[in-house]
C-alpha cells in the first residue's frame, strides 16, 4: 500500500535527517502496517528507538520538536517520549 503524501514526506524527512550510524530506529504503528500492505488509515507517525536514540532524534530534528523527549511513566509504560510536528502531521518518538 502507498502512503498518502504527508506520511511519505514525513518518512523521507526522517530518513534524510537521522544519522543511521548512531541511531537505531524503526517505524511502528499504522504507518509501518500500511507500508507492509495493511489497508488502514494512518493518523500519525510512530518512531521506536532506545533512550539515547530518542534524544538523538530530537537533536537531529530539533526544528520540528513540539514536546521535548523526557522520561515519562505510567502504570503500564515507562518511556523516553517526545513529539515532533511536520506541518500538520504528528510524529511520536
PDB file of N, CA, C and O in Angstrom, chain B, residues numbered from 101:
ATOM      1  N   UNK B 101       0.841  -1.173   0.000  1.00  0.00           N
ATOM      2  CA  UNK B 101       0.000   0.000   0.000  1.00  0.00           C
ATOM      3  C   UNK B 101       0.893   1.246   0.000  1.00  0.00           C
ATOM      4  O   UNK B 101       1.960   1.260   0.614  1.00  0.00           O
ATOM      5  N   UNK B 102       0.456   2.246  -0.671  1.00  0.00           N
ATOM      6  CA  UNK B 102       1.179   3.508  -0.683  1.00  0.00           C
ATOM      7  C   UNK B 102       0.718   4.373   0.485  1.00  0.00           C
ATOM      8  O   UNK B 102      -0.421   4.295   0.943  1.00  0.00           O
ATOM      9  N   UNK B 103       1.637   5.188   0.938  1.00  0.00           N
ATOM     10  CA  UNK B 103       1.309   6.170   1.968  1.00  0.00           C
ATOM     11  C   UNK B 103       0.772   7.429   1.294  1.00  0.00           C
ATOM     12  O   UNK B 103       1.181   7.782   0.188  1.00  0.00           O
ATOM     13  N   UNK B 104      -0.151   8.097   1.980  1.00  0.00           N
ATOM     14  CA  UNK B 104      -0.567   9.408   1.500  1.00  0.00           C
ATOM     15  C   UNK B 104       0.638  10.338   1.572  1.00  0.00           C
ATOM     16  O   UNK B 104       1.549  10.121   2.371  1.00  0.00           O
ATOM     17  N   UNK B 105       0.641  11.354   0.752  1.00  0.00           N
ATOM     18  CA  UNK B 105       1.794  12.239   0.570  1.00  0.00           C
ATOM     19  C   UNK B 105       2.366  12.811   1.879  1.00  0.00           C
ATOM     20  O   UNK B 105       3.587  12.801   2.038  1.00  0.00           O
ATOM     21  N   UNK B 106       1.549  13.307   2.825  1.00  0.00           N
ATOM     22  CA  UNK B 106       2.149  13.845   4.060  1.00  0.00           C
ATOM     23  C   UNK B 106       2.953  12.803   4.834  1.00  0.00           C
ATOM     24  O   UNK B 106       3.987  13.122   5.420  1.00  0.00           O
ATOM     25  N   UNK B 107       2.477  11.560   4.836  1.00  0.00           N
ATOM     26  CA  UNK B 107       3.178  10.491   5.551  1.00  0.00           C
ATOM     27  C   UNK B 107       4.453  10.106   4.819  1.00  0.00           C
ATOM     28  O   UNK B 107       5.483   9.848   5.442  1.00  0.00           O
ATOM     29  N   UNK B 108       4.380  10.068   3.508  1.00  0.00           N
ATOM     30  CA  UNK B 108       5.567   9.774   2.704  1.00  0.00           C
ATOM     31  C   UNK B 108       6.633  10.842   2.944  1.00  0.00           C
ATOM     32  O   UNK B 108       7.808  10.519   3.119  1.00  0.00           O
ATOM     33  N   UNK B 109       6.228  12.106   2.953  1.00  0.00           N
ATOM     34  CA  UNK B 109       7.184  13.189   3.200  1.00  0.00           C
ATOM     35  C   UNK B 109       7.773  13.108   4.598  1.00  0.00           C
ATOM     36  O   UNK B 109       8.953  13.404   4.787  1.00  0.00           O
ATOM     37  N   UNK B 110       6.976  12.713   5.578  1.00  0.00           N
ATOM     38  CA  UNK B 110       7.480  12.570   6.950  1.00  0.00           C
ATOM     39  C   UNK B 110       8.545  11.488   7.023  1.00  0.00           C
ATOM     40  O   UNK B 110       9.586  11.683   7.651  1.00  0.00           O
ATOM     41  N   UNK B 111       8.296  10.355   6.389  1.00  0.00           N
ATOM     42  CA  UNK B 111       9.277   9.270   6.377  1.00  0.00           C
ATOM     43  C   UNK B 111      10.547   9.728   5.664  1.00  0.00           C
ATOM     44  O   UNK B 111      11.654   9.458   6.131  1.00  0.00           O
ATOM     45  N   UNK B 112      10.392  10.413   4.546  1.00  0.00           N
ATOM     46  CA  UNK B 112      11.557  10.923   3.823  1.00  0.00           C
ATOM     47  C   UNK B 112      12.350  11.913   4.679  1.00  0.00           C
ATOM     48  O   UNK B 112      13.580  11.912   4.643  1.00  0.00           O
ATOM     49  N   UNK B 113      11.655  12.757   5.448  1.00  0.00           N
ATOM     50  CA  UNK B 113      12.338  13.724   6.313  1.00  0.00           C
ATOM     51  C   UNK B 113      13.113  12.995   7.416  1.00  0.00           C
ATOM     52  O   UNK B 113      14.236  13.375   7.745  1.00  0.00           O
ATOM     53  N   UNK B 114      12.514  11.960   7.979  1.00  0.00           N
ATOM     54  CA  UNK B 114      13.222  11.171   8.990  1.00  0.00           C
ATOM     55  C   UNK B 114      14.486  10.564   8.396  1.00  0.00           C
ATOM     56  O   UNK B 114      15.567  10.674   8.975  1.00  0.00           O
ATOM     57  N   UNK B 115      14.348   9.931   7.253  1.00  0.00           N
ATOM     58  CA  UNK B 115      15.489   9.268   6.614  1.00  0.00           C
ATOM     59  C   UNK B 115      16.583  10.276   6.275  1.00  0.00           C
ATOM     60  O   UNK B 115      17.767   9.978   6.435  1.00  0.00           O
ATOM     61  N   UNK B 116      16.208  11.449   5.814  1.00  0.00           N
ATOM     62  CA  UNK B 116      17.189  12.454   5.401  1.00  0.00           C
ATOM     63  C   UNK B 116      17.920  13.097   6.578  1.00  0.00           C
ATOM     64  O   UNK B 116      19.027  13.609   6.410  1.00  0.00           O
ATOM     65  N   UNK B 117      17.314  13.076   7.765  1.00  0.00           N
ATOM     66  CA  UNK B 117      17.878  13.833   8.884  1.00  0.00           C
ATOM     67  C   UNK B 117      18.443  12.995  10.025  1.00  0.00           C
ATOM     68  O   UNK B 117      19.007  13.551  10.968  1.00  0.00           O
ATOM     69  N   UNK B 118      18.308  11.693   9.965  1.00  0.00           N
ATOM     70  CA  UNK B 118      18.797  10.877  11.076  1.00  0.00           C
ATOM     71  C   UNK B 118      20.125  10.220  10.740  1.00  0.00           C
ATOM     72  O   UNK B 118      20.290   9.672   9.650  1.00  0.00           O
ATOM     73  N   UNK B 119      21.076  10.273  11.674  1.00  0.00           N
ATOM     74  CA  UNK B 119      22.379   9.634  11.448  1.00  0.00           C
ATOM     75  C   UNK B 119      22.275   8.125  11.702  1.00  0.00           C
ATOM     76  O   UNK B 119      22.309   7.677  12.848  1.00  0.00           O
ATOM     77  N   UNK B 120      22.151   7.356  10.631  1.00  0.00           N
ATOM     78  CA  UNK B 120      21.927   5.918  10.762  1.00  0.00           C
ATOM     79  C   UNK B 120      23.068   5.187  11.443  1.00  0.00           C
ATOM     80  O   UNK B 120      22.859   4.109  12.000  1.00  0.00           O
ATOM     81  N   UNK B 121      24.273   5.748  11.412  1.00  0.00           N
ATOM     82  CA  UNK B 121      25.395   5.099  12.087  1.00  0.00           C
ATOM     83  C   UNK B 121      25.337   5.308  13.598  1.00  0.00           C
ATOM     84  O   UNK B 121      26.077   4.657  14.334  1.00  0.00           O
ATOM     85  N   UNK B 122      24.464   6.212  14.077  1.00  0.00           N
ATOM     86  CA  UNK B 122      24.360   6.490  15.508  1.00  0.00           C
ATOM     87  C   UNK B 122      23.008   6.122  16.110  1.00  0.00           C
ATOM     88  O   UNK B 122      22.922   5.855  17.308  1.00  0.00           O
ATOM     89  N   UNK B 123      21.970   6.105  15.311  1.00  0.00           N
ATOM     90  CA  UNK B 123      20.618   5.911  15.838  1.00  0.00           C
ATOM     91  C   UNK B 123      19.966   4.696  15.188  1.00  0.00           C
ATOM     92  O   UNK B 123      19.806   4.637  13.969  1.00  0.00           O
ATOM     93  N   UNK B 124      19.594   3.730  16.022  1.00  0.00           N
ATOM     94  CA  UNK B 124      18.800   2.595  15.550  1.00  0.00           C
ATOM     95  C   UNK B 124      17.341   2.946  15.791  1.00  0.00           C
ATOM     96  O   UNK B 124      16.948   3.204  16.928  1.00  0.00           O
ATOM     97  N   UNK B 125      16.547   2.959  14.753  1.00  0.00           N
ATOM     98  CA  UNK B 125      15.143   3.325  14.888  1.00  0.00           C
ATOM     99  C   UNK B 125      14.314   2.524  13.906  1.00  0.00           C
ATOM    100  O   UNK B 125      14.829   1.954  12.944  1.00  0.00           O
ATOM    101  N   UNK B 126      13.029   2.496  14.168  1.00  0.00           N
ATOM    102  CA  UNK B 126      12.099   1.779  13.291  1.00  0.00           C
ATOM    103  C   UNK B 126      10.761   2.498  13.285  1.00  0.00           C
ATOM    104  O   UNK B 126      10.345   3.080  14.287  1.00  0.00           O
ATOM    105  N   UNK B 127      10.102   2.447  12.152  1.00  0.00           N
ATOM    106  CA  UNK B 127       8.726   2.912  12.086  1.00  0.00           C
ATOM    107  C   UNK B 127       7.852   1.828  12.688  1.00  0.00           C
ATOM    108  O   UNK B 127       8.051   0.644  12.416  1.00  0.00           O
ATOM    109  N   UNK B 128       6.895   2.220  13.496  1.00  0.00           N
ATOM    110  CA  UNK B 128       5.951   1.279  14.076  1.00  0.00           C
ATOM    111  C   UNK B 128       4.546   1.836  13.871  1.00  0.00           C
ATOM    112  O   UNK B 128       4.374   2.857  13.205  1.00  0.00           O
ATOM    113  N   UNK B 129       3.568   1.189  14.425  1.00  0.00           N
ATOM    114  CA  UNK B 129       2.202   1.685  14.352  1.00  0.00           C
ATOM    115  C   UNK B 129       1.601   1.609  12.966  1.00  0.00           C
ATOM    116  O   UNK B 129       1.996   0.784  12.142  1.00  0.00           O
ATOM    117  N   UNK B 130       0.639   2.484  12.722  1.00  0.00           N
ATOM    118  CA  UNK B 130      -0.161   2.406  11.495  1.00  0.00           C
ATOM    119  C   UNK B 130       0.669   2.622  10.229  1.00  0.00           C
ATOM    120  O   UNK B 130       0.403   1.979   9.214  1.00  0.00           O
ATOM    121  N   UNK B 131       1.662   3.505  10.262  1.00  0.00           N
ATOM    122  CA  UNK B 131       2.483   3.735   9.069  1.00  0.00           C
ATOM    123  C   UNK B 131       3.252   2.471   8.706  1.00  0.00           C
ATOM    124  O   UNK B 131       3.319   2.107   7.532  1.00  0.00           O
ATOM    125  N   UNK B 132       3.831   1.802   9.691  1.00  0.00           N
ATOM    126  CA  UNK B 132       4.558   0.555   9.424  1.00  0.00           C
ATOM    127  C   UNK B 132       3.616  -0.511   8.863  1.00  0.00           C
ATOM    128  O   UNK B 132       3.966  -1.225   7.923  1.00  0.00           O
ATOM    129  N   UNK B 133       2.432  -0.612   9.440  1.00  0.00           N
ATOM    130  CA  UNK B 133       1.462  -1.600   8.932  1.00  0.00           C
ATOM    131  C   UNK B 133       1.045  -1.270   7.502  1.00  0.00           C
ATOM    132  O   UNK B 133       0.932  -2.167   6.666  1.00  0.00           O
ATOM    133  N   UNK B 134       0.818  -0.002   7.220  1.00  0.00           N
ATOM    134  CA  UNK B 134       0.420   0.422   5.871  1.00  0.00           C
ATOM    135  C   UNK B 134       1.528   0.091   4.874  1.00  0.00           C
ATOM    136  O   UNK B 134       1.246  -0.399   3.780  1.00  0.00           O
ATOM    137  N   UNK B 135       2.786   0.353   5.240  1.00  0.00           N
ATOM    138  CA  UNK B 135       3.899   0.038   4.342  1.00  0.00           C
ATOM    139  C   UNK B 135       4.012  -1.461   4.074  1.00  0.00           C
ATOM    140  O   UNK B 135       4.547  -1.868   3.042  1.00  0.00           O
ATOM    141  N   UNK B 136       3.513  -2.279   4.994  1.00  0.00           N
ATOM    142  CA  UNK B 136       3.544  -3.726   4.818  1.00  0.00           C
ATOM    143  C   UNK B 136       2.280  -4.255   4.136  1.00  0.00           C
ATOM    144  O   UNK B 136       2.104  -5.464   3.989  1.00  0.00           O
ATOM    145  N   UNK B 137       1.403  -3.335   3.722  1.00  0.00           N
ATOM    146  CA  UNK B 137       0.257  -3.752   2.925  1.00  0.00           C
ATOM    147  C   UNK B 137      -1.090  -3.712   3.601  1.00  0.00           C
ATOM    148  O   UNK B 137      -2.097  -4.024   2.964  1.00  0.00           O
ATOM    149  N   UNK B 138      -1.152  -3.343   4.857  1.00  0.00           N
ATOM    150  CA  UNK B 138      -2.437  -3.288   5.550  1.00  0.00           C
ATOM    151  C   UNK B 138      -3.257  -2.107   5.029  1.00  0.00           C
ATOM    152  O   UNK B 138      -2.731  -1.014   4.819  1.00  0.00           O
ATOM    153  N   UNK B 139      -4.526  -2.341   4.827  1.00  0.00           N
ATOM    154  CA  UNK B 139      -5.430  -1.300   4.344  1.00  0.00           C
ATOM    155  C   UNK B 139      -6.032  -0.578   5.552  1.00  0.00           C
ATOM    156  O   UNK B 139      -7.187  -0.798   5.917  1.00  0.00           O
ATOM    157  N   UNK B 140      -5.216   0.292   6.163  1.00  0.00           N
ATOM    158  CA  UNK B 140      -5.657   1.033   7.345  1.00  0.00           C
ATOM    159  C   UNK B 140      -5.374   2.520   7.165  1.00  0.00           C
ATOM    160  O   UNK B 140      -4.566   2.920   6.327  1.00  0.00           O
ATOM    161  N   UNK B 141      -6.041   3.311   7.954  1.00  0.00           N
ATOM    162  CA  UNK B 141      -5.860   4.758   7.925  1.00  0.00           C
ATOM    163  C   UNK B 141      -4.766   5.141   8.922  1.00  0.00           C
ATOM    164  O   UNK B 141      -4.755   4.666  10.057  1.00  0.00           O
ATOM    165  N   UNK B 142      -3.870   5.985   8.496  1.00  0.00           N
ATOM    166  CA  UNK B 142      -2.808   6.485   9.368  1.00  0.00           C
ATOM    167  C   UNK B 142      -3.234   7.829   9.961  1.00  0.00           C
ATOM    168  O   UNK B 142      -3.829   8.663   9.278  1.00  0.00           O
ATOM    169  N   UNK B 143      -2.921   8.021  11.233  1.00  0.00           N
ATOM    170  CA  UNK B 143      -3.240   9.282  11.893  1.00  0.00           C
ATOM    171  C   UNK B 143      -1.999  10.013  12.390  1.00  0.00           C
ATOM    172  O   UNK B 143      -2.044  11.218  12.635  1.00  0.00           O
ATOM    173  N   UNK B 144      -0.895   9.292  12.541  1.00  0.00           N
ATOM    174  CA  UNK B 144       0.357   9.890  12.974  1.00  0.00           C
ATOM    175  C   UNK B 144       1.484   8.959  12.544  1.00  0.00           C
ATOM    176  O   UNK B 144       1.245   7.919  11.931  1.00  0.00           O
ATOM    177  N   UNK B 145       2.707   9.344  12.872  1.00  0.00           N
ATOM    178  CA  UNK B 145       3.883   8.516  12.592  1.00  0.00           C
ATOM    179  C   UNK B 145       4.494   8.153  13.935  1.00  0.00           C
ATOM    180  O   UNK B 145       4.726   9.020  14.778  1.00  0.00           O
ATOM    181  N   UNK B 146       4.753   6.860  14.129  1.00  0.00           N
ATOM    182  CA  UNK B 146       5.366   6.382  15.367  1.00  0.00           C
ATOM    183  C   UNK B 146       6.768   5.880  15.056  1.00  0.00           C
ATOM    184  O   UNK B 146       6.969   5.056  14.164  1.00  0.00           O
ATOM    185  N   UNK B 147       7.734   6.396  15.813  1.00  0.00           N
ATOM    186  CA  UNK B 147       9.131   6.004  15.664  1.00  0.00           C
ATOM    187  C   UNK B 147       9.565   5.376  16.983  1.00  0.00           C
ATOM    188  O   UNK B 147       9.386   5.962  18.050  1.00  0.00           O
ATOM    189  N   UNK B 148      10.137   4.182  16.898  1.00  0.00           N
ATOM    190  CA  UNK B 148      10.614   3.500  18.090  1.00  0.00           C
ATOM    191  C   UNK B 148      12.135   3.418  18.045  1.00  0.00           C
ATOM    192  O   UNK B 148      12.726   3.160  16.997  1.00  0.00           O
ATOM    193  N   UNK B 149      12.757   3.643  19.200  1.00  0.00           N
ATOM    194  CA  UNK B 149      14.208   3.595  19.321  1.00  0.00           C
ATOM    195  C   UNK B 149      14.550   3.340  20.784  1.00  0.00           C
ATOM    196  O   UNK B 149      13.656   3.152  21.609  1.00  0.00           O
ATOM    197  N   UNK B 150      15.833   3.334  21.104  1.00  0.00           N
ATOM    198  CA  UNK B 150      16.235   3.229  22.507  1.00  0.00           C
ATOM    199  C   UNK B 150      16.315   4.633  23.108  1.00  0.00           C
ATOM    200  O   UNK B 150      16.117   5.624  22.405  1.00  0.00           O
ATOM    201  N   UNK B 151      16.604   4.715  24.407  1.00  0.00           N
ATOM    202  CA  UNK B 151      16.626   6.014  25.086  1.00  0.00           C
ATOM    203  C   UNK B 151      17.625   6.990  24.453  1.00  0.00           C
ATOM    204  O   UNK B 151      17.248   8.123  24.155  1.00  0.00           O
ATOM    205  N   UNK B 152      18.887   6.592  24.238  1.00  0.00           N
ATOM    206  CA  UNK B 152      19.808   7.547  23.605  1.00  0.00           C
ATOM    207  C   UNK B 152      19.332   7.964  22.211  1.00  0.00           C
ATOM    208  O   UNK B 152      19.500   9.115  21.809  1.00  0.00           O
ATOM    209  N   UNK B 153      18.742   7.026  21.486  1.00  0.00           N
ATOM    210  CA  UNK B 153      18.244   7.336  20.152  1.00  0.00           C
ATOM    211  C   UNK B 153      17.135   8.362  20.162  1.00  0.00           C
ATOM    212  O   UNK B 153      17.060   9.200  19.263  1.00  0.00           O
ATOM    213  N   UNK B 154      16.271   8.312  21.163  1.00  0.00           N
ATOM    214  CA  UNK B 154      15.182   9.285  21.259  1.00  0.00           C
ATOM    215  C   UNK B 154      15.737  10.704  21.380  1.00  0.00           C
ATOM    216  O   UNK B 154      15.238  11.633  20.744  1.00  0.00           O
ATOM    217  N   UNK B 155      16.767  10.856  22.198  1.00  0.00           N
ATOM    218  CA  UNK B 155      17.374  12.175  22.375  1.00  0.00           C
ATOM    219  C   UNK B 155      18.141  12.597  21.113  1.00  0.00           C
ATOM    220  O   UNK B 155      18.137  13.773  20.752  1.00  0.00           O
ATOM    221  N   UNK B 156      18.794  11.645  20.448  1.00  0.00           N
ATOM    222  CA  UNK B 156      19.491  11.947  19.190  1.00  0.00           C
ATOM    223  C   UNK B 156      18.511  12.379  18.107  1.00  0.00           C
ATOM    224  O   UNK B 156      18.790  13.302  17.343  1.00  0.00           O
ATOM    225  N   UNK B 157      17.360  11.707  18.044  1.00  0.00           N
ATOM    226  CA  UNK B 157      16.333  12.084  17.066  1.00  0.00           C
ATOM    227  C   UNK B 157      15.856  13.504  17.352  1.00  0.00           C
ATOM    228  O   UNK B 157      15.738  14.316  16.434  1.00  0.00           O
ATOM    229  N   UNK B 158      15.584  13.803  18.606  1.00  0.00           N
ATOM    230  CA  UNK B 158      15.124  15.143  18.968  1.00  0.00           C
ATOM    231  C   UNK B 158      16.172  16.203  18.634  1.00  0.00           C
ATOM    232  O   UNK B 158      15.832  17.315  18.231  1.00  0.00           O
ATOM    233  N   UNK B 159      17.436  15.855  18.802  1.00  0.00           N
ATOM    234  CA  UNK B 159      18.501  16.799  18.468  1.00  0.00           C
ATOM    235  C   UNK B 159      18.607  16.976  16.956  1.00  0.00           C
ATOM    236  O   UNK B 159      18.704  18.101  16.465  1.00  0.00           O
ATOM    237  N   UNK B 160      18.590  15.877  16.224  1.00  0.00           N
ATOM    238  CA  UNK B 160      18.721  15.936  14.769  1.00  0.00           C
ATOM    239  C   UNK B 160      17.542  16.593  14.076  1.00  0.00           C
ATOM    240  O   UNK B 160      17.677  17.127  12.975  1.00  0.00           O
ATOM    241  N   UNK B 161      16.393  16.551  14.718  1.00  0.00           N
ATOM    242  CA  UNK B 161      15.175  17.124  14.131  1.00  0.00           C
ATOM    243  C   UNK B 161      14.624  18.241  15.017  1.00  0.00           C
ATOM    244  O   UNK B 161      13.414  18.459  15.062  1.00  0.00           O
ATOM    245  N   UNK B 162      15.512  18.948  15.720  1.00  0.00           N
ATOM    246  CA  UNK B 162      15.103  19.917  16.745  1.00  0.00           C
ATOM    247  C   UNK B 162      14.156  21.000  16.237  1.00  0.00           C
ATOM    248  O   UNK B 162      13.341  21.504  17.009  1.00  0.00           O
ATOM    249  N   UNK B 163      14.240  21.369  14.973  1.00  0.00           N
ATOM    250  CA  UNK B 163      13.357  22.432  14.487  1.00  0.00           C
ATOM    251  C   UNK B 163      11.897  21.987  14.415  1.00  0.00           C
ATOM    252  O   UNK B 163      11.008  22.821  14.247  1.00  0.00           O
ATOM    253  N   UNK B 164      11.640  20.680  14.541  1.00  0.00           N
ATOM    254  CA  UNK B 164      10.275  20.160  14.493  1.00  0.00           C
ATOM    255  C   UNK B 164       9.780  19.664  15.849  1.00  0.00           C
ATOM    256  O   UNK B 164       8.655  19.173  15.939  1.00  0.00           O
ATOM    257  N   UNK B 165      10.579  19.776  16.900  1.00  0.00           N
ATOM    258  CA  UNK B 165      10.174  19.293  18.226  1.00  0.00           C
ATOM    259  C   UNK B 165       9.087  20.203  18.802  1.00  0.00           C
ATOM    260  O   UNK B 165       9.242  21.423  18.851  1.00  0.00           O
ATOM    261  N   UNK B 166       7.983  19.583  19.237  1.00  0.00           N
ATOM    262  CA  UNK B 166       6.930  20.335  19.930  1.00  0.00           C
ATOM    263  C   UNK B 166       6.827  19.912  21.395  1.00  0.00           C
ATOM    264  O   UNK B 166       6.431  20.718  22.237  1.00  0.00           O
ATOM    265  N   UNK B 167       7.174  18.674  21.711  1.00  0.00           N
ATOM    266  CA  UNK B 167       7.263  18.181  23.084  1.00  0.00           C
ATOM    267  C   UNK B 167       8.629  17.526  23.229  1.00  0.00           C
ATOM    268  O   UNK B 167       8.861  16.469  22.644  1.00  0.00           O
ATOM    269  N   UNK B 168       9.534  18.121  23.989  1.00  0.00           N
ATOM    270  CA  UNK B 168      10.881  17.552  24.129  1.00  0.00           C
ATOM    271  C   UNK B 168      10.845  16.126  24.681  1.00  0.00           C
ATOM    272  O   UNK B 168       9.941  15.761  25.433  1.00  0.00           O
ATOM    273  N   UNK B 169      11.824  15.344  24.303  1.00  0.00           N
ATOM    274  CA  UNK B 169      11.941  13.987  24.820  1.00  0.00           C
ATOM    275  C   UNK B 169      12.224  14.060  26.311  1.00  0.00           C
ATOM    276  O   UNK B 169      13.099  14.806  26.752  1.00  0.00           O
ATOM    277  N   UNK B 170      11.487  13.287  27.076  1.00  0.00           N
ATOM    278  CA  UNK B 170      11.713  13.173  28.512  1.00  0.00           C
ATOM    279  C   UNK B 170      11.200  11.818  28.971  1.00  0.00           C
ATOM    280  O   UNK B 170      10.375  11.191  28.307  1.00  0.00           O
ATOM    281  N   UNK B 171      11.694  11.386  30.097  1.00  0.00           N
ATOM    282  CA  UNK B 171      11.247  10.121  30.671  1.00  0.00           C
ATOM    283  C   UNK B 171       9.833  10.302  31.208  1.00  0.00           C
ATOM    284  O   UNK B 171       9.574  11.180  32.031  1.00  0.00           O
ATOM    285  N   UNK B 172       8.935   9.468  30.733  1.00  0.00           N
ATOM    286  CA  UNK B 172       7.544   9.507  31.188  1.00  0.00           C
ATOM    287  C   UNK B 172       7.165   8.120  31.677  1.00  0.00           C
ATOM    288  O   UNK B 172       7.566   7.108  31.103  1.00  0.00           O
ATOM    289  N   UNK B 173       6.394   8.094  32.738  1.00  0.00           N
ATOM    290  CA  UNK B 173       5.976   6.825  33.333  1.00  0.00           C
ATOM    291  C   UNK B 173       4.485   6.833  33.594  1.00  0.00           C
ATOM    292  O   UNK B 173       3.890   7.864  33.904  1.00  0.00           O
ATOM    293  N   UNK B 174       3.900   5.655  33.461  1.00  0.00           N
ATOM    294  CA  UNK B 174       2.507   5.436  33.842  1.00  0.00           C
ATOM    295  C   UNK B 174       2.439   4.043  34.449  1.00  0.00           C
ATOM    296  O   UNK B 174       3.462   3.370  34.573  1.00  0.00           O
ATOM    297  N   UNK B 175       1.261   3.613  34.823  1.00  0.00           N
ATOM    298  CA  UNK B 175       1.098   2.278  35.390  1.00  0.00           C
ATOM    299  C   UNK B 175       1.461   1.194  34.377  1.00  0.00           C
ATOM    300  O   UNK B 175       1.849   0.093  34.767  1.00  0.00           O
ATOM    301  N   UNK B 176       1.340   1.493  33.082  1.00  0.00           N
ATOM    302  CA  UNK B 176       1.559   0.479  32.045  1.00  0.00           C
ATOM    303  C   UNK B 176       2.821   0.676  31.223  1.00  0.00           C
ATOM    304  O   UNK B 176       3.207  -0.213  30.464  1.00  0.00           O
ATOM    305  N   UNK B 177       3.481   1.843  31.363  1.00  0.00           N
ATOM    306  CA  UNK B 177       4.572   2.131  30.450  1.00  0.00           C
ATOM    307  C   UNK B 177       5.599   3.056  31.099  1.00  0.00           C
ATOM    308  O   UNK B 177       5.275   3.876  31.959  1.00  0.00           O
ATOM    309  N   UNK B 178       6.831   2.898  30.664  1.00  0.00           N
ATOM    310  CA  UNK B 178       7.917   3.807  31.034  1.00  0.00           C
ATOM    311  C   UNK B 178       8.717   4.037  29.762  1.00  0.00           C
ATOM    312  O   UNK B 178       9.235   3.087  29.175  1.00  0.00           O
ATOM    313  N   UNK B 179       8.821   5.283  29.334  1.00  0.00           N
ATOM    314  CA  UNK B 179       9.410   5.551  28.030  1.00  0.00           C
ATOM    315  C   UNK B 179      10.048   6.929  27.979  1.00  0.00           C
ATOM    316  O   UNK B 179       9.599   7.865  28.641  1.00  0.00           O
ATOM    317  N   UNK B 180      11.094   7.037  27.186  1.00  0.00           N
ATOM    318  CA  UNK B 180      11.659   8.339  26.838  1.00  0.00           C
ATOM    319  C   UNK B 180      10.878   8.778  25.612  1.00  0.00           C
ATOM    320  O   UNK B 180      11.106   8.283  24.508  1.00  0.00           O
ATOM    321  N   UNK B 181       9.962   9.704  25.810  1.00  0.00           N
ATOM    322  CA  UNK B 181       8.971  10.052  24.797  1.00  0.00           C
ATOM    323  C   UNK B 181       9.082  11.521  24.418  1.00  0.00           C
ATOM    324  O   UNK B 181       9.327  12.379  25.266  1.00  0.00           O
ATOM    325  N   UNK B 182       8.900  11.791  23.148  1.00  0.00           N
ATOM    326  CA  UNK B 182       8.843  13.160  22.656  1.00  0.00           C
ATOM    327  C   UNK B 182       7.953  13.218  21.437  1.00  0.00           C
ATOM    328  O   UNK B 182       7.562  12.189  20.885  1.00  0.00           O
ATOM    329  N   UNK B 183       7.643  14.413  21.028  1.00  0.00           N
ATOM    330  CA  UNK B 183       6.740  14.576  19.886  1.00  0.00           C
ATOM    331  C   UNK B 183       7.287  15.642  18.948  1.00  0.00           C
ATOM    332  O   UNK B 183       7.749  16.699  19.379  1.00  0.00           O
ATOM    333  N   UNK B 184       7.222  15.339  17.661  1.00  0.00           N
ATOM    334  CA  UNK B 184       7.604  16.266  16.604  1.00  0.00           C
ATOM    335  C   UNK B 184       6.353  16.615  15.810  1.00  0.00           C
ATOM    336  O   UNK B 184       5.333  15.932  15.908  1.00  0.00           O
ATOM    337  N   UNK B 185       6.437  17.682  15.025  1.00  0.00           N
ATOM    338  CA  UNK B 185       5.346  18.021  14.123  1.00  0.00           C
ATOM    339  C   UNK B 185       5.955  18.435  12.795  1.00  0.00           C
ATOM    340  O   UNK B 185       6.713  19.401  12.706  1.00  0.00           O
ATOM    341  N   UNK B 186       5.601  17.672  11.763  1.00  0.00           N
ATOM    342  CA  UNK B 186       5.975  18.011  10.388  1.00  0.00           C
ATOM    343  C   UNK B 186       4.708  18.577   9.742  1.00  0.00           C
ATOM    344  O   UNK B 186       3.777  17.831   9.436  1.00  0.00           O
ATOM    345  N   UNK B 187       4.676  19.873   9.541  1.00  0.00           N
ATOM    346  CA  UNK B 187       3.471  20.553   9.040  1.00  0.00           C
ATOM    347  C   UNK B 187       2.312  20.204   9.964  1.00  0.00           C
ATOM    348  O   UNK B 187       2.346  20.571  11.138  1.00  0.00           O
ATOM    349  N   UNK B 188       1.297  19.516   9.482  1.00  0.00           N
ATOM    350  CA  UNK B 188       0.147  19.158  10.335  1.00  0.00           C
ATOM    351  C   UNK B 188       0.215  17.721  10.826  1.00  0.00           C
ATOM    352  O   UNK B 188      -0.770  17.206  11.355  1.00  0.00           O
ATOM    353  N   UNK B 189       1.349  17.069  10.662  1.00  0.00           N
ATOM    354  CA  UNK B 189       1.464  15.648  10.982  1.00  0.00           C
ATOM    355  C   UNK B 189       2.257  15.437  12.271  1.00  0.00           C
ATOM    356  O   UNK B 189       3.371  15.942  12.413  1.00  0.00           O
ATOM    357  N   UNK B 190       1.679  14.694  13.198  1.00  0.00           N
ATOM    358  CA  UNK B 190       2.316  14.388  14.471  1.00  0.00           C
ATOM    359  C   UNK B 190       3.242  13.181  14.317  1.00  0.00           C
ATOM    360  O   UNK B 190       2.892  12.181  13.690  1.00  0.00           O
ATOM    361  N   UNK B 191       4.431  13.303  14.906  1.00  0.00           N
ATOM    362  CA  UNK B 191       5.415  12.215  14.915  1.00  0.00           C
ATOM    363  C   UNK B 191       5.765  11.944  16.374  1.00  0.00           C
ATOM    364  O   UNK B 191       6.309  12.813  17.056  1.00  0.00           O
ATOM    365  N   UNK B 192       5.454  10.736  16.854  1.00  0.00           N
ATOM    366  CA  UNK B 192       5.758  10.348  18.228  1.00  0.00           C
ATOM    367  C   UNK B 192       7.045   9.534  18.251  1.00  0.00           C
ATOM    368  O   UNK B 192       7.220   8.605  17.462  1.00  0.00           O
ATOM    369  N   UNK B 193       7.940   9.893  19.159  1.00  0.00           N
ATOM    370  CA  UNK B 193       9.214   9.189  19.316  1.00  0.00           C
ATOM    371  C   UNK B 193       9.227   8.572  20.702  1.00  0.00           C
ATOM    372  O   UNK B 193      10.201   7.921  21.079  1.00  0.00           O
TER     373      UNK B 193
END
